Amino acid sequence: MAETHMADIKAPRARPLSPHLMIYRLTPVFVMSGMHRITGFFLYLGTVLLVWWLLAAASGPNAYAWFTWAAGSWLGQLVLLGYSFTLIHHLLGGIRIMIWDMTLGFEPKQREALALATIIGSVSLTGLLWIGVYVTMGWTPW
């Protein structure tokens, strides 16, 4: 009699472990969930900026002057704009999740409203922050 081993047994046809992405609807809640994860990753990268700033401040006037030149360039301003948006967006996403942790906002319309408030709030607050910074530094659009 032939001996069979588990490795010899044919497995049933392979099925996907999770539904395919084409099944999901692209809702604001779904997008904000992904954005929260992405902004969390970019916050780790932005920490390098903070370390660079602190090291430059501790290293003396030449190192700090080089940092301020880099941060003041158009590319540096763009990176800082992105970092501030990332920070604000991740904060508002965390507040949205905290609201859910209090078992509030689970109705479909409430979930959509919280997701839209997250994106609208993060864009608005980032814009207000940067306008405030430029006005404080003497820039006036009028």
N, C-alpha and C positions, 0 to 999 in steps of 0.2 A: 504494500500500500504506500502510495506516494505521500510524503509528509509535506504539508503546506505551512508556510510561515506567514506572518502578518504582512511582510514586505511583498509577498507574492499575490496578495489579494488586491484586485483592482478597486480603486476608490471610485465612488460615484462621480458623475460628471461635476467638474469644478464649478461652483457658483460664486458670484461675487460676495464678499463679506459685508459690504455696505451698498446701499443704493447708489446708482451711478449719478454723477453730478447733473446730468441732463434732466433728471426727474425733479430736482429742486426748482422752485420758483425763486427768482432773484428779488427778494424783498429787502426793504431797508434794514430790517432786523438782521437778516442774513449777512448783508454787506457790512453792517456795523460790527458784527461779531468778528468777521475777518479783519476789519480795520483795527479793532482793539488788539488783536494778536500782532498785527503788523506794526502798529505804533509801539507796542511793548518791546518788540525787537529793536526798533530804531532808537528807543530810549537808551538801550544798552550802548548802541553806537554813539549816541549823543553824550554819554558819560565821558567819552574820550575828549570831547570838546571842553568839558568842565575841568578835567584833569590837566589838559593843555593850558587852560587859562590860569589855573592855580600854580602850576609849575612855572609858567612864564612870570607870574607876579612874584613868586618866591626867588626866581633866578636873577632878577635885577632889571634895570630900566631897558637895556638893549633887547632882552628876550621879550619883555612886555610890549615894547614898541613893535617888535616883529609880529606878535600876536594881534595887536590892535590894527596893524596894517592888513594882515590877512583877514581878520574879521570885518574890516571896513571895506574890503574889495567887493565887487558885485557878486562874486561867487561866495564869499564869506557871508554876505548879507542874505543870499539865497539859502545857504545852509542854515543860518540862524533862524530865518523865517520858517523853514521846514521843521527845525527842531522845536521852535516855540509852538507851531501848529501841532506837532506830534505830542508834546507835553500836555497841551490844553485838551486835545482830542482824547487822549488816554485818560486824563482826569475826568472828563465828562462821561466817558464810557464806564469808568469805575463807579461814578455816581449813579448811572443808569442801572448797573448791576446791583449796587447797594439798595436801590429802590426795589428791585426784584427780590432781593434777600429779605426784605420786609414784607414779602408776599403782596406787593402792590403792583399795579400796572400790567397785569397778565392778560387782560382782554385784548382781542386783536387790534382794535383801534388805539388802545393805550400803548401797546407795544410799538406800533407804527409811529405814533406821536413821539414817544421817547427816542426812537431811533432818529427821526427827523430832527428833533430838538438837539440831539447830540451833534449832528453834522452842522446844522445851522448855527448852533451855539459856538462850536469850535472855530468855524470860519469867522463869525462875527467877533468873538473875543480875541482871536489872533489879529484881526484887522484893527480893532480898537487898541490893542497893546502896541502894535507897531506905529499907529498914528500917534499915540501918546508918547512913544519914545522919540519919534521924529520931531514932534512939537516941542518936547522938553529940550531937545538938542538944538532948537532954533529954526527948524524947517517950518515954513508956512506955505501952504499951497495957494494962498491968495495974495 
